[in-house]
Amino acid sequence: MGKKSSGVAESLDSNRKLFGTDGVRGVANLEPVTAETALKLGRAAAHVFTEAGRLTHRTDRRPVIVIGKDTRLSGYMLENAMAAGLMSLGVDVFLLGPLPTPGVAYITRSLRADGGIVLSASHNPYEDNGIKFFRHDGYKLDDAIEKRIEQLVFSGEIEAIRPTAGKIGQARRIDDALGRYVEHAKASFPKGLTLEGIRIAVDAGNGAAYKSTPWILRELGATCSIFHDKPDGRNINANCGSTYPNEIVRLVKETGAHIGISHDGDADRVQLCDEKGEVVDGDDILAIAAVDHLRRGELAKDTLVATVMSNFGLDETLHAHKGRVLRTKVGDRHVIEAMLRDDLNVGGEQSGHMIFRDYSTTGDGIVSALQILRIMAESGKPLSELKQCLHKYPQAQRNLKVREKIPLEQMPDVTALVSEAEKILNGAGRVLLRYSGTEPKIRLLIEGRDSALIESHADRIAGAINARIGV
């Protein structure tokens, strides 16, 4: 079964004031997601990207940074503040408007920009927002660069850099960004294949993919029923999208679709639903894709990348097909780092972040869905049959809101229950307990062969957590 978790969460970096596991995130118009901090982040990012550009790009033009966003009301405020900060340091800004996060990563590369910025809080409610950055090559920033940006925000080191007159940057909108991304995503699907005859229900989550995903699927020949595609700035992720899988289940049953596709707010993740109305999560998608890649001889080094949260059944599926799973810490950035380090091409998370590096530099919900749709179209098999390649171990998960994130070792009653559960599982299961890097939550996962047993232990551990730090 491999090594058991110690049950102790990864320590939080108390020195970080802005960046979490996926950029800067919080309630919009409260620190750190304010116009004032966004302007400072824009100035700091402009300085860092300009310095990097002098090493990797030609120097005969003004630096360029693109900005995209999801459909949140606060996106307008942050977009203008970020653009002002960037331009104040002599950077030109290309405004993309609402566009999936992977679309911003692609446009950054396509336009040869020095960096990209996404304004989104992903699956969080509309009152939240966030700021995340991409390098010139479309990959997320590493910790060292984020810390440099953060240091510049607080140090005042670049306060005196004030270009004037014609050296101040300019901003303009890129009207064809959506069309560029649509063509890019379509290119991940074989040219000689269509989706004709396949009925698809889409839950766009009132987010960034409300135009792009229907456009892509229809141009590939699918018959689509589109839902939650009328964003008003406030309804993003509101009882819809990938964090509300019951909705796509309902929609598939209602429309008689062969498959359901459900995005989060910035569409860098996807959850699917088969024709029987059963959810197909990230582990299922990874298993289907990995088995297909292995069959084709296209899984780099016969290795799939997944996090410690993925079901152990994934390891057994890969092993049965002469492949293996490389596990990382939770977070798509850790998955991507491992893929880059070992030159691997398929990886992802149970939550629906899938990275197919042959086509994208970051999680891409529609590109991931297209890989499964390709397999369905080529094999003629329904999704319910394809997902049988993965036999999952029972899992008990709890996502608990907390009022503070105190170190787990300071809650001996909780750690004692974790140790007790691990002892009873005796190597035939595991316990994972960690704080969320993007929300005031603690996440518990217990995996084992006996569903009733792990649910009982999950309830006991969750009860102890709630008693100590629960909301």
C-alpha positions as CSV (number, residue, x, y, z in Angstrom):
1,M,0.0,0.0,0.0
2,G,3.0,2.3,0.4
3,K,3.8,4.6,3.3
4,K,1.0,5.8,5.5
5,S,0.6,9.5,6.2
6,S,1.7,10.8,9.5
7,G,-1.6,12.8,9.5
8,V,0.2,16.0,10.1
9,A,-0.5,18.9,7.8
10,E,2.2,20.5,5.8
11,S,3.4,23.5,7.8
12,L,2.2,26.9,6.8
13,D,4.8,29.5,5.8
14,S,4.1,32.2,8.4
15,N,6.3,34.7,6.5
16,R,4.1,34.8,3.5
17,K,1.7,37.7,3.7
18,L,0.1,37.6,0.2
19,F,0.6,34.4,-1.8
20,G,-1.1,31.1,-0.9
21,T,-1.0,27.9,-2.8
22,D,-2.6,29.4,-5.9
23,G,-1.8,33.1,-6.0
24,V,-3.4,35.8,-3.8
25,R,-7.0,35.1,-2.7
26,G,-9.6,36.4,-0.3
27,V,-12.7,38.5,0.0
28,A,-12.7,41.2,-2.7
29,N,-12.1,44.7,-1.4
30,L,-10.7,43.4,1.8
31,E,-6.9,42.9,2.2
32,P,-5.1,41.4,0.4
33,V,-7.6,41.6,-2.5
34,T,-8.0,45.3,-2.6
35,A,-7.4,47.9,-5.4
36,E,-4.6,49.4,-3.4
37,T,-2.7,46.0,-3.1
38,A,-3.5,45.1,-6.7
39,L,-1.9,48.3,-7.9
40,K,1.2,47.5,-5.8
41,L,1.2,43.9,-7.0
42,G,1.0,45.3,-10.6
43,R,4.0,47.5,-10.0
44,A,6.0,44.7,-8.4
45,A,5.1,42.2,-11.1
46,A,6.0,44.7,-13.8
47,H,9.5,45.1,-12.3
48,V,10.0,41.3,-11.9
49,F,8.8,40.5,-15.4
50,T,10.7,43.3,-17.0
51,E,13.9,42.1,-15.4
52,A,13.2,38.5,-16.5
53,G,12.4,39.7,-20.0
54,R,15.8,41.3,-20.4
55,L,17.3,37.8,-20.0
56,T,14.8,35.8,-22.1
57,H,13.4,38.3,-24.7
58,R,14.6,40.9,-27.1
59,T,14.9,44.4,-25.5
60,D,13.8,46.5,-28.4
61,R,10.2,46.8,-27.3
62,R,8.2,47.8,-24.2
63,P,7.4,44.9,-21.9
64,V,3.9,43.4,-22.3
65,I,1.7,41.7,-19.7
66,V,-1.8,40.3,-20.4
67,I,-4.7,40.3,-18.0
68,G,-7.7,38.0,-18.1
69,K,-10.4,37.4,-15.6
70,D,-13.5,35.4,-14.7
71,T,-17.0,36.8,-14.4
72,R,-17.0,38.3,-10.9
73,L,-18.2,41.8,-10.3
74,S,-15.0,42.7,-8.5
75,G,-13.0,41.8,-11.6
76,Y,-13.5,45.3,-13.0
77,M,-12.0,46.9,-10.0
78,L,-9.0,44.7,-9.8
79,E,-8.4,44.8,-13.6
80,N,-8.1,48.5,-13.6
81,A,-5.9,48.6,-10.5
82,M,-3.6,46.0,-11.8
83,A,-3.4,47.7,-15.2
84,A,-2.6,51.0,-13.5
85,G,0.2,49.5,-11.5
86,L,1.7,47.8,-14.5
87,M,1.5,50.9,-16.7
88,S,3.1,53.1,-14.0
89,L,6.3,51.1,-14.5
90,G,6.3,51.4,-18.2
91,V,4.6,48.1,-19.1
92,D,2.0,47.8,-21.9
93,V,-1.1,45.9,-20.8
94,F,-3.3,43.7,-23.1
95,L,-6.8,43.2,-21.6
96,L,-8.4,39.9,-22.5
97,G,-11.7,40.2,-20.7
98,P,-13.5,37.1,-19.4
99,L,-11.4,34.1,-20.4
100,P,-10.6,30.7,-18.8
101,T,-7.4,30.6,-16.9
102,P,-5.8,28.2,-19.4
103,G,-6.8,30.6,-22.1
104,V,-4.8,33.4,-20.4
105,A,-1.8,31.0,-20.1
106,Y,-2.1,30.3,-23.9
107,I,-2.5,33.9,-24.9
108,T,0.5,34.8,-22.9
109,R,2.6,32.4,-24.9
110,S,0.8,33.2,-28.2
111,L,1.4,36.9,-28.0
112,R,5.0,36.5,-26.8
113,A,4.1,38.5,-23.7
114,D,6.4,38.8,-20.7
115,G,3.8,37.5,-18.3
116,G,0.2,36.9,-17.7
117,I,-2.2,37.7,-14.9
118,V,-5.6,36.0,-14.0
119,L,-8.1,37.6,-11.8
120,S,-10.2,34.8,-10.4
121,A,-11.0,32.9,-7.2
122,S,-11.7,29.7,-9.1
123,H,-14.4,27.7,-7.3
124,N,-14.9,30.2,-4.5
125,P,-18.2,32.2,-4.1
126,Y,-18.5,35.5,-6.1
127,E,-17.6,37.8,-3.1
128,D,-14.1,36.3,-3.2
129,N,-11.5,37.1,-5.9
130,G,-7.8,36.3,-6.5
131,I,-4.7,37.2,-8.5
132,K,-2.4,34.7,-10.0
133,F,0.5,35.0,-12.4
134,F,2.0,33.1,-15.3
135,R,5.5,33.3,-16.7
136,H,6.2,34.2,-20.3
137,D,6.0,30.5,-21.2
138,G,2.5,30.0,-19.7
139,Y,3.6,28.2,-16.5
140,K,2.8,29.4,-13.0
141,L,5.5,31.3,-11.1
142,D,7.7,29.3,-8.7
143,D,7.9,30.2,-5.0
144,A,11.1,32.2,-5.3
145,I,9.5,34.6,-7.9
146,E,6.3,35.0,-5.9
147,K,8.4,35.8,-2.8
148,R,10.3,38.4,-4.8
149,I,7.1,40.1,-5.9
150,E,5.8,40.0,-2.3
151,Q,9.0,41.5,-1.0
152,L,8.8,44.4,-3.5
153,V,5.2,45.1,-2.5
154,F,6.2,45.6,1.2
155,S,9.7,47.0,0.9
156,G,9.2,50.2,-1.1
157,E,12.3,49.2,-3.1
158,I,10.8,50.3,-6.4
159,E,8.9,53.3,-5.1
160,A,11.2,55.7,-6.9
161,I,10.8,54.1,-10.3
162,R,8.5,56.5,-12.0
163,P,8.6,56.6,-15.8
164,T,7.2,59.8,-17.3
165,A,5.8,61.1,-20.6
166,G,6.1,58.5,-23.4
167,K,7.6,55.9,-21.2
168,I,4.4,55.2,-19.3
169,G,2.7,52.1,-20.5
170,Q,-0.5,51.8,-22.5
171,A,-3.5,49.4,-22.3
172,R,-5.6,48.0,-25.1
173,R,-8.1,45.2,-25.4
174,I,-7.4,42.1,-27.4
175,D,-10.7,41.4,-29.2
176,D,-9.8,38.0,-30.6
177,A,-8.5,36.4,-27.5
178,L,-11.5,34.2,-27.1
179,G,-11.3,33.0,-30.7
180,R,-7.6,32.3,-30.4
181,Y,-8.2,30.1,-27.3
182,V,-11.1,28.3,-28.9
183,E,-8.9,27.3,-31.9
184,H,-6.1,26.3,-29.5
185,A,-8.4,24.0,-27.5
186,K,-9.9,22.5,-30.6
187,A,-6.4,21.6,-31.8
188,S,-6.2,19.1,-28.9
189,F,-8.9,17.0,-30.6
190,P,-7.9,14.9,-33.7
191,K,-8.8,16.7,-37.0
192,G,-10.2,13.6,-38.6
193,L,-12.7,13.0,-35.8
194,T,-15.9,14.7,-34.8
195,L,-18.4,14.7,-31.9
196,E,-21.4,14.2,-34.2
197,G,-24.0,12.1,-32.5
198,I,-22.8,12.8,-29.0
199,R,-25.2,14.7,-26.8
200,I,-23.5,16.8,-24.1
201,A,-24.9,18.7,-21.1
202,V,-22.7,21.6,-20.0
203,D,-22.8,23.4,-16.7
204,A,-20.7,26.5,-17.3
205,G,-21.0,27.6,-13.6
206,N,-21.7,31.1,-14.8
207,G,-18.0,31.4,-15.1
208,A,-15.2,32.2,-17.5
209,A,-16.1,29.3,-19.9
210,Y,-19.7,30.4,-20.5
211,K,-18.8,31.2,-24.2
212,S,-15.8,29.1,-25.0
213,T,-16.9,25.6,-24.0
214,P,-20.2,25.7,-26.0
215,W,-18.3,27.2,-28.9
216,I,-15.7,24.5,-28.9
217,L,-18.0,21.6,-28.5
218,R,-20.5,22.8,-31.2
219,E,-17.7,23.5,-33.7
220,L,-16.6,19.9,-33.2
221,G,-20.0,18.6,-34.0
222,A,-21.6,17.9,-30.6
223,T,-25.2,18.4,-29.8
224,C,-25.1,20.6,-26.7
225,S,-27.5,21.6,-23.9
226,I,-26.0,24.6,-22.1
227,F,-26.8,25.6,-18.6
228,H,-25.6,28.3,-16.2
229,D,-24.1,30.3,-19.0
230,K,-25.6,33.7,-18.1
231,P,-23.2,35.4,-15.7
232,D,-24.3,38.5,-14.0
233,G,-21.2,39.2,-11.8
234,R,-22.8,37.6,-8.8
235,N,-24.0,34.1,-9.8
236,I,-20.6,32.5,-10.5
237,N,-20.4,29.1,-8.8
238,A,-23.9,29.7,-7.2
239,N,-25.3,26.2,-6.7
240,C,-23.7,25.2,-10.0
241,G,-20.3,24.3,-11.5
242,S,-17.9,21.6,-10.6
243,T,-18.2,22.0,-6.8
244,Y,-21.9,21.2,-7.1
245,P,-21.8,17.8,-9.0
246,N,-25.4,17.1,-8.2
247,E,-26.4,19.8,-10.6
248,I,-24.7,18.2,-13.6
249,V,-26.2,14.8,-12.6
250,R,-29.6,16.4,-12.7
251,L,-28.9,18.0,-16.1
252,V,-27.7,14.8,-17.7
253,K,-30.8,12.9,-16.5
254,E,-33.0,15.8,-17.6
255,T,-31.5,16.0,-21.1
256,G,-30.7,12.4,-21.8
257,A,-27.1,13.4,-22.5
258,H,-24.3,10.9,-23.2
259,I,-22.0,12.9,-21.0
260,G,-22.1,16.0,-18.7
261,I,-19.3,18.6,-18.4
262,S,-19.1,20.9,-15.4
263,H,-16.6,23.7,-14.9
264,D,-15.5,25.8,-12.0
265,G,-15.4,29.6,-12.1
266,D,-12.2,29.9,-14.2
267,A,-12.6,26.6,-16.0
268,D,-9.2,25.2,-15.2
269,R,-10.9,22.1,-13.8
270,V,-13.7,19.8,-14.9
271,Q,-16.0,17.2,-13.4
272,L,-17.8,14.8,-15.7
273,C,-21.0,12.8,-15.4
274,D,-21.7,9.6,-17.3
275,E,-24.9,8.7,-19.2
276,K,-26.2,6.9,-16.2
277,G,-26.0,10.0,-14.0
278,E,-22.9,9.1,-12.0
279,V,-20.2,11.5,-11.3
280,V,-16.8,11.0,-13.0
281,D,-14.2,12.8,-11.0
282,G,-10.6,13.7,-11.6
283,D,-9.3,10.2,-10.5
284,D,-11.6,8.6,-13.0
285,I,-10.5,11.0,-15.8
286,L,-6.9,10.4,-15.0
287,A,-7.3,6.6,-15.1
288,I,-9.2,6.6,-18.4
289,A,-6.7,8.9,-20.0
290,A,-3.6,7.1,-18.6
291,V,-4.8,3.7,-19.7
292,D,-5.4,5.1,-23.2
293,H,-2.0,6.8,-23.3
294,L,-0.3,3.6,-22.1
295,R,-2.1,1.6,-24.8
296,R,-0.9,4.0,-27.4
297,G,2.6,4.2,-26.0
298,E,2.1,7.9,-25.4
299,L,2.4,8.2,-21.6
300,A,5.8,9.6,-20.9
301,K,8.0,7.2,-19.0
302,D,4.8,5.2,-18.4
303,T,4.2,7.5,-15.4
304,L,1.1,9.4,-14.3
305,V,1.4,12.2,-11.8
306,A,-1.3,12.5,-9.1
307,T,-1.4,14.0,-5.6
308,V,-1.6,12.2,-2.2
309,M,-5.4,12.8,-2.3
310,S,-6.0,10.6,-5.3
311,N,-7.5,7.2,-4.7
312,F,-5.1,4.2,-4.2
313,G,-7.1,2.4,-6.9
314,L,-5.4,4.6,-9.4
315,D,-2.0,3.0,-8.5
316,E,-3.5,-0.4,-9.0
317,T,-5.0,0.5,-12.3
318,L,-1.7,1.9,-13.6
319,H,0.2,-1.1,-12.3
320,A,-2.2,-3.5,-14.1
321,H,-1.4,-1.7,-17.3
322,K,2.4,-1.7,-16.7
323,G,2.5,1.9,-15.6
324,R,3.0,3.7,-12.3
325,V,1.8,6.7,-10.3
326,L,4.1,9.5,-9.1
327,R,2.5,11.3,-6.1
328,T,3.0,14.9,-5.1
329,K,1.7,17.2,-2.4
330,V,-1.8,18.6,-2.9
331,G,-2.0,21.5,-5.4
332,D,-1.8,21.6,-9.2
333,R,1.4,23.6,-9.0
334,H,3.1,20.6,-7.3
335,V,1.8,18.3,-10.0
336,I,3.1,20.6,-12.8
337,E,6.5,21.0,-11.0
338,A,6.9,17.2,-10.9
339,M,5.8,17.0,-14.6
340,L,8.4,19.6,-15.6
341,R,11.1,18.1,-13.4
342,D,10.7,14.5,-14.8
343,D,9.4,15.5,-18.3
344,L,6.0,13.8,-17.9
345,N,2.9,14.6,-19.9
346,V,-0.2,13.6,-18.0
347,G,-1.1,14.5,-14.4
348,G,-3.8,16.0,-12.2
349,E,-5.9,16.0,-9.1
350,Q,-9.0,14.3,-7.9
351,S,-10.7,17.7,-7.7
352,G,-10.6,17.9,-11.5
353,H,-7.4,19.9,-12.3
354,M,-5.9,17.9,-15.2
355,I,-2.8,18.8,-17.0
356,F,-2.1,17.4,-20.5
357,R,1.2,19.0,-21.2
358,D,1.1,17.9,-24.9
359,Y,-1.6,20.7,-25.2
360,S,-1.4,23.0,-22.2
361,T,0.8,24.4,-19.6
362,T,-1.8,24.4,-16.8
363,G,-5.1,22.8,-15.9
364,D,-7.6,23.1,-18.7
365,G,-11.2,21.9,-18.1
366,I,-12.3,21.7,-21.7
367,V,-9.0,20.2,-23.1
368,S,-9.3,17.5,-20.4
369,A,-12.9,16.8,-21.3
370,L,-11.9,16.6,-25.0
371,Q,-9.4,13.9,-24.2
372,I,-12.2,11.7,-22.7
373,L,-14.6,12.6,-25.6
374,R,-11.9,11.5,-28.1
375,I,-11.7,8.1,-26.4
376,M,-15.4,7.8,-26.3
377,A,-15.7,8.7,-30.0
378,E,-12.8,6.4,-31.1
379,S,-13.8,3.4,-29.0
380,G,-17.6,3.7,-29.3
381,K,-17.8,3.0,-25.6
382,P,-20.0,5.0,-23.2
383,L,-18.3,6.8,-20.3
384,S,-19.9,4.4,-17.8
385,E,-18.0,1.6,-19.4
386,L,-14.7,3.5,-19.8
387,K,-14.6,4.4,-16.1
388,Q,-14.7,0.7,-15.1
389,C,-10.9,0.6,-15.5
390,L,-10.7,2.3,-12.0
391,H,-11.8,0.3,-8.9
392,K,-11.8,2.8,-6.1
393,Y,-11.1,2.2,-2.4
394,P,-13.8,3.7,-0.2
395,Q,-13.0,7.3,0.9
396,A,-14.4,9.4,3.7
397,Q,-13.8,13.1,3.2
398,R,-14.6,16.1,5.4
399,N,-14.0,19.8,4.4
400,L,-14.5,21.8,7.6
401,K,-14.6,25.5,8.0
402,V,-12.2,26.8,10.7
403,R,-11.9,30.1,12.5
404,E,-8.1,29.8,12.7
405,K,-5.3,27.5,11.4
406,I,-3.4,26.5,14.5
407,P,-0.7,23.8,14.0
408,L,-2.1,20.3,14.3
409,E,0.5,19.4,16.9
410,Q,-1.2,21.9,19.2
411,M,-4.4,19.8,19.1
412,P,-3.3,16.6,20.7
413,D,-6.8,15.3,21.0
414,V,-7.1,15.5,17.2
415,T,-3.7,13.9,16.5
416,A,-4.5,11.1,18.9
417,L,-7.6,10.2,17.0
418,V,-5.6,10.3,13.7
419,S,-3.0,8.0,15.2
420,E,-5.7,5.6,16.4
421,A,-7.3,5.5,13.0
422,E,-4.0,4.8,11.3
423,K,-3.3,2.0,13.8
424,I,-6.6,0.3,13.1
425,L,-6.1,0.6,9.3
426,N,-2.8,-1.1,9.9
427,G,-1.3,-0.3,6.5
428,A,-4.5,-1.1,4.6
429,G,-5.5,2.6,4.3
430,R,-4.4,6.0,5.1
431,V,-5.3,9.3,6.8
432,L,-4.6,12.7,5.4
433,L,-5.3,15.9,7.3
434,R,-4.2,19.3,6.0
435,Y,-5.3,22.9,5.9
436,S,-6.5,24.4,2.6
437,G,-4.1,26.8,1.1
438,T,-6.9,29.0,-0.4
439,E,-9.8,28.8,2.0
440,P,-10.4,28.9,5.8
441,K,-10.9,25.1,5.8
442,I,-9.2,21.9,7.0
443,R,-9.5,18.9,4.8
444,L,-9.7,15.3,6.1
445,L,-9.4,12.2,4.0
446,I,-9.5,8.6,5.2
447,E,-9.2,5.7,2.8
448,G,-9.6,2.1,3.5
449,R,-11.4,-1.1,2.5
450,D,-14.2,-0.8,5.1
451,S,-16.5,2.1,4.3
452,A,-18.4,2.0,7.6
453,L,-15.1,2.0,9.6
454,I,-13.5,4.9,7.8
455,E,-16.8,7.0,8.0
456,S,-16.9,6.4,11.8
457,H,-13.3,7.5,12.3
458,A,-13.9,10.6,10.0
459,D,-16.8,11.6,12.1
460,R,-14.8,11.3,15.3
461,I,-11.9,13.3,14.0
462,A,-14.1,15.9,12.5
463,G,-16.0,16.3,15.7
464,A,-12.8,16.9,17.6
465,I,-11.7,19.5,15.0
466,N,-15.0,21.3,15.2
467,A,-14.9,21.4,19.0
468,R,-11.5,23.1,18.9
469,I,-11.4,25.4,15.8
470,G,-14.8,24.9,14.1
471,V,-16.9,27.8,12.9
